[in-house]
Amino acid sequence: MSESTRPPATPPEPSPATPSVERKSASLFQVVGAVFWSFFGVRKGRAMQQDTATIKLHHVVLVGVVMAALFVFSLIALVSYITRNAP
């Protein structure tokens, strides 16, 4: 057959013998833990692989922004407390 008369390729259908793999979503605690350790730049390889399989990107971004804001506000509160009580 020539290139112009060849029928379009169709993707193979999954066989009933192979179970569909469903991605399990990570809990909020797992996302917070992953973001917390990423602030320090420390993460075990196995845990990182599990995180990439279960954590969705928008969850990481949302938790990261919230945790960064909490960190900044806690630093501001600490500095204002120290400077207010200074002799």
Summary of the structure (lengths in Angstrom):
residues: 87
radius of gyration: 24.2
end to end distance: 91.3
largest distance: 91.3
contacts: 146
relative contact order: 0.10
helix: 59%
strand: 0%
